[in-house]
Amino acid sequence: MRATTPSVPAPAPPAGRSGIGITFGKVTANDGTTMVVRNAFTSNSVKVRTDTGTKVQVLLAKRATEIRVGALVAVYGRQYADGVIVADVITGISIGTLPK
């Protein structure tokens, strides 16, 4: 049996799922469960939430809490009517300052 470590419960996903959400850009904020990504193509800021099912494949970060402000990431997940993406996968390179 595989041991699991207790974690802080993730915030509930927003209501009204609207489909697949994808964004690519620079992380401008990260509080450990929600990060803001400035889209490299549109310059819009996108809120990205993580949950226990989020896979993090980021150089220099094993968990979403370790993704630094300034990191370049690509996010794939479920988008909701308010524009929030609940990430299934986050991939990229974590450079920049440590999250607070």
C-alpha positions in Angstrom: 0.0 0.0 0.0 1.4 3.4 -0.9 1.6 6.0 1.9 0.2 9.4 1.2 1.1 12.7 2.9 -1.7 14.9 4.2 -2.3 18.0 2.3 -4.3 21.2 2.6 -7.6 20.8 0.9 -7.9 22.5 -2.4 -10.5 25.2 -2.9 -13.7 24.0 -4.5 -13.7 24.4 -8.3 -15.7 27.3 -9.7 -19.3 26.5 -10.9 -20.1 26.2 -14.6 -17.4 24.3 -16.4 -17.1 25.6 -19.9 -14.6 23.2 -21.5 -10.8 22.7 -22.0 -8.5 25.5 -20.8 -5.0 26.0 -22.1 -2.6 28.9 -21.4 1.1 29.5 -21.8 3.1 32.3 -20.2 4.8 33.7 -17.2 3.7 33.2 -13.6 3.0 36.6 -12.0 1.7 35.3 -8.6 1.5 31.9 -6.8 0.0 31.4 -3.3 0.4 27.6 -3.5 -3.1 26.6 -4.7 -3.9 29.5 -7.1 -1.4 31.1 -9.5 -1.8 33.8 -12.1 -0.3 33.3 -15.5 0.2 36.2 -17.9 -0.6 34.7 -21.3 2.4 35.1 -23.7 0.1 35.6 -26.7 -2.7 37.7 -25.5 -1.1 39.4 -22.4 -4.3 38.5 -20.4 -3.9 37.3 -16.9 -5.4 33.8 -16.3 -6.2 32.4 -12.8 -5.0 28.8 -12.5 -6.0 26.6 -9.6 -4.4 23.3 -8.6 -5.8 20.4 -6.8 -4.6 17.0 -5.7 -4.9 15.6 -9.2 -2.7 18.2 -10.8 0.5 16.8 -12.3 3.5 19.2 -12.1 6.3 18.6 -14.6 8.3 21.8 -14.1 12.1 22.0 -14.0 13.1 22.9 -10.5 9.6 22.4 -9.0 8.0 19.1 -7.9 4.8 20.7 -6.5 2.7 23.6 -7.5 3.8 25.4 -4.3 7.4 25.4 -5.6 6.6 27.1 -8.9 8.3 30.5 -8.7 7.0 33.9 -9.8 8.7 34.4 -13.2 8.4 30.7 -14.2 7.5 30.0 -17.8 4.7 27.4 -17.8 2.1 25.7 -20.0 -1.2 24.8 -18.4 -3.8 22.3 -19.6 -7.0 21.7 -17.6 -10.7 22.4 -17.2 -11.9 25.9 -17.8 -14.9 27.4 -16.0 -17.3 30.1 -17.0 -15.4 32.7 -14.9 -12.2 32.0 -16.9 -10.5 30.1 -14.1 -8.5 27.0 -15.2 -8.3 24.0 -12.8 -5.0 22.5 -14.0 -4.7 18.9 -14.9 -1.0 19.4 -16.0 1.5 22.2 -15.5 4.8 22.0 -17.4 7.6 24.4 -17.8 10.8 25.9 -16.3 10.6 27.4 -12.8 12.9 30.5 -12.8 12.6 33.7 -10.8 11.9 34.5 -7.2 10.6 32.0 -4.6 6.8 32.2 -3.8 6.0 33.8 -0.5 
